[in-house]
Amino acid sequence: MADATSRTGPAPYAAVTLGEIKELAGVGRPTVSNWRRRFSPAALATVKDRRRPFPSPVGGSASKPLFDALEIADWLDLRPVPDTEPDERGKVPTYGDRFRRGLKLRGLVALKHRLGSAESLITQALAVIATRAEAQDLVPECLPEDLRADYDAADRDVRQAVWNLEHEIGSAGKAADALLGIDEDVELAKRLESDVLMDTVPREIVSLVATLIGPNEGGPDQRSTISLCAGLGELLLGMDGGPYGNLRTHGELVAVEPDPLRRKLLKYRLLSYEMYGGMDVCADPSDLDIPQAWGGAPGDDAWNFSSADIVLASPPYASGERERDEKGPLWWAHEAVRRLNPDGQGYAVVPAWTLTRTRGAVPAPTIDAREQLLAQDSVGAIIQLPRRIHPFRTGAEYALLILRPPLHEPADRQVLLIDADRIAQRTGGRKWIGEVAQLVLAEGEPDPRDARSVPVRSAYPGGEQLLDGRSVLPAHRIAAAETGVDHFEETVTARRAAMAVMPQLRDWLGDMGIAKRRTPVRHRKLEQHIRAGQLRSLGGHRIKDSDIGEAGLPVIGREEILGELPVGQRRISPEALATYASARITERGDVIVLAEHGVRCQVDEAGGCVLLSPVQGLRIEKYREYLVVVAKGEPIRPDGLWMRPHALARLLQSPRNQHRGSGSLVRRVSVRDMDLPQLPPEEIAELEAILTETERLRADVRRQLEALDRLAERISAGVADGDLALRRR
């Protein structure tokens, strides 16, 4: 099955139009026109600029000129891509790099439209690569059953395009990876728009898992590996530097992939790396329990492959997909645990939603599976991966579970929670991979805001534990005091600064009883306060724009909380509100919360408002009774109210709650996962008095500023129109 194109060189690149330059370089058409005008020989000569001019056309017409592709590539090499970081070799990416990659892919992308589907093109192209790499040296009985048919289906144009790609990249294996979007550059996969390629495991996750597994030491008795939901073999072939490293010297390797097309493409990829004979690919995990000759062993030497030292799993599920199915993403995590040898370790990539769902009235197999994993102490670490890590599913979030064999008896084990998203935001680039690996391997001291260990079961009543039915996503669980901050010194300094700018408040500021706390304070989640009936959650409503007008009850939404619109400008009539059965009206003292990209709160001082989603509210259940007592003038017991509105609003906005966000596109903070310090009612009352007075003073200052702004506006307007004359008295 030798490829005839292997005896010929790659076809030269065809000339390109201005539109193709725009597409291949990844810029807009005006940018290319601007380059051509500003860097024309005449324009450069006018200003005596000695820079290289834009290449001249080599054909075409005045309205549609054609340019030499390699000349354009060389010229674009001089233009770095803005806002990009140097690669590992210190080279800054250029538009020439983009253009050259696009040239390599142009022929294949054009063939996709002719063949009718990306899947047909990928299958035929991989069959050609696999045949050229290893298949021609193997007997037909050892080859995948569809390889010959897929190879014969590829016409000369497909084979020539594949040969060009392989020639440009340098090897059959790397050409297959480029075609599948598994290498560093996913541009071809994006332009092919194949559903098969949308679920590939991102390169950063592959690197993290490979780092955690560690290098292959060589020699006999190497670690065996099972890859469940292997996909295109990203995790499996990524171990120990991937097929470019020492993967062939690992122990037994077996891949399980239920999807027939992905299973076929995985086999072709193994052939492209000349590794097909040393690795088995099966369709279902149950096949591992059937005695057979694994890894090319002699036929009479049969055994089952029911367990391994390393088990990998990467189920290709998007957000919410198969949430109520028994065989969802966490089913594969359970299967990975079941397949572990006694000293083995598993790695499962799962959608983050599997860790955030809470139990409700409907069946929740995902929550059952999660709690079962925790209850049998099979989870060693939960790593929340950086946002937008997936090149195709940019709105999805993922987590990596590090799994261990279950314990038959309950133990006081803890689970390491790591917020790799927070680490990545701080470090930039791929430095987060090394930091996360050090935390998992216990080689570094964790920042309490990035990672901490949480017990599976509480050692005492009311203590924190993961088996409480709440989200176990690290961002929702990790909360720590600000590091490197002396709150007492900072507060005293702030009070001193306030005295300097507002001397009339010196007595009030001096009477504040501020002292260092000597005993630790426990924190409690808002979820617990809501379940205990101390707080009531008020959800925001989705109201049609046509129902919002200028009369009726005030509507408070995102715009009002952010200050983009004044409260009261948008309203809804009682008749329109009556059509929304679940609508609730706020009361005085309710705390209104917007938990997107941080936490913003304000206290509803009057009540009678309607909350517009995503804004939500919290109501202190005893606050209405408290207001009645105040109105009657009856004495107020110091312990009569456990929390006050202004205190609640400010405590929710503390830094420890601000950093609990999750979500790739919109960072939302779960209100129920925020926590509050457990303080005596007397201290809460004192905090409320201070915050109420500061809010009153801020309102006075705002009125003064508004009055000064109004005065300045009217004076300047009168002078501008010539109606006012100013003179000093």
Phi, psi and omega in degrees: 000038181293143182274124182296330181290348180291346181265001180237157178280170179292149179292143178294155180289136177285158178297155185241151176268173177297322178296321179289325175299316179301314184291314185288330179273350178072039179232177177274159179300320178300328180296316180294317178297322179294318177302313184296323181284312185290329184251025173289153179305322181292317181295320180291324180292328181297320182259010180055042178269125186265011178291160184292129181285161175296137183304147178277153178298149177248002180175196180082210181229177180296325181277337180219075181288154177245143184234149175294125187297316183289328175295319177297318180298316180297320180291321180290341176298338181276358186241101178294149176284126182296152173058037175240151181264150177299150177281189183298336179268003180084008181271131177276129180300142179240166174295335175296322177299314179299315184297317180295319177299318179297323178297320180299326188266347189301317182295318180292320180296321178295323180292332179301317181293327180286321181282339175101340179204149178292327182296319179296316180296314182297317181297313181294318181295317178294325177298320178295314180298314182297320181295317180293330187277307188222330191299328183290347179261358182254152177289150185304328182295339182269357185266154172303143190295332183265000187298313183298317181294318180292324178294315181294332180288339181282119180280183185296325180296318179296315181295321179293319179296320178295318179298320177299315180297314181296321179295319180292320186276323173115345179202158181293317182298315180292329176294320177297320179295322178296320179295327183266358180073023183267340181280187183298330183255117182258016186298318181297315180300321179296318184284335176285334175055048179264137177295331180297325185276350185288343185252013178295144180287128181302150183299324181297321179292319177301316180296320179296313181297318179298321179294320180290323178293323178091167183287157175280127184276348180080171179086183182286173176057043177283162184290134175275155185220136171242132176246107178273147185048053190292342181062237178260015175083022184299309182291319184294311181281352178275351180295142174054045179083005176076195182298348177276351183257225185250038184296330181294339181265006173290171174289198183300141181233129178224136178245142176239121179222111183291328185285124185299318182293314179297324180296318178296314181295326177297317179298318179294323178295319178298321177296323181295335177261010179056042182237007188296323184291339183258009182216136180259148178233120180237171190264336186215147178302332180295337178296336181292340183268001180266123179299129177199174180274107182268147174064030177078018178291161179303150186301327181277358179256086186245142175203166177268162183237055190281345181212163182207168178284327179233130177234126181248148177209135177215075180295135187273064183250139176272181184300123176078356183288129180060035183296324184257011177273146177295327182259059178269194184302320183283346173299322179291329175294318176298318179296323177297317178297318182296334183268002183281139168291163183308324179254018185277176179216141181242157180223118182235125176267120184230154173296144183297335181296336178294341181260348186255343183296140176247158186287136178230206183279338183270158177303142185227075180298330178296316179293320178301315181295320180296314182291329177293319176301317180291318184296327179268013176056040181265358181253118179269326181204149174237119182248113175281114187282157183301148178297151178054037180282336182273128184292339182251315180266071187291342180268000183260152176243149184228160177222154177248122175263127172261118191252155179220160180301145182290157174261141180281336178242138178303140180225166180274057180276155177239159179244130178278119177258128182232126176264084181292336177296316179295320179296318181294323178295328182279319187270327183076157178061216181253017179295338182298331183298314179295319181294318180295317179299320178296321179294317181293319182275009177058040180255001181217159178272118185286144168286127183300344177276346182257326186202149171194159180265137182235133180292147175291320178236143181287142179278348180212158182300133178083358180283165182287141177205159179277337179272059179236011176081357181267177177300141176247015176296132183308319181298333180275343185253330185276120175215130182216154176296154178300130181274146177073017182240125172266099186299325180294312180296319180296320181291318178297319178297318179296321179294321179296320178294321178295321177297324183290322183269342179228071184300336180292346180257013185302316182296315181295317179293323181290336181278354179293125180273085182256127181212161176287139177277134184262340182245144181293152180249134176274151178244152182226137181291149176298330177303320180291320178294324180291316179295328180280356179082010178278331178233151173239133179272131179247110182283149174283157184250150174264105185248136180297143177300328181292340180271353181262127181223217184246002181229150178113211182278141178297143176252132179243115178234198182302318183296321179291319180294323181279356179082011180283334177228143175287145177296129181108345179289323176258134183219166176223135182286153178302326180294317178291323180294330182295340179283350178255100189298327184269003184294139178234149180253137182289159175243166178300132180094354176293144178259123182263131190234133167241113187249052175240129182052051184112190181232126176234133182227151170211154183264131176279105185281344184240330185083183177079024180248159177247130183270133182253124180305140014269008176293142177222172184226162175230134180240127175281114191300324183274000187289326178297316177298322179298318180295325178296318179297317179297318182295327180281351181076015180284154180296142183259124177290138180302328181261022185284343182217123185284336182211151179240156187301308183294323177296317179298315182299316182289321180293326178293331182271008180294156182303328182295335177265335183296331189264018182267013187289153173215160183121132184286320185262312178241117181279108180252144177255129177287118182299320183292339179268355174291159179232162179231143174289144179271098184246153177294150181304327180297321180288323176296320179296320178294318177298319179297319180297318179295314182292323178296317180293319178295324178293322177295319179293321177296321177296319177299316180296319178299319178295321178295317179295320178297321179294318178294319178298319180295319179297313180297322180295315183290320179297312182294324179293318179295320178293319181298323181275359178079016181265341183246143172237132184250136174213150180279131179280000000 
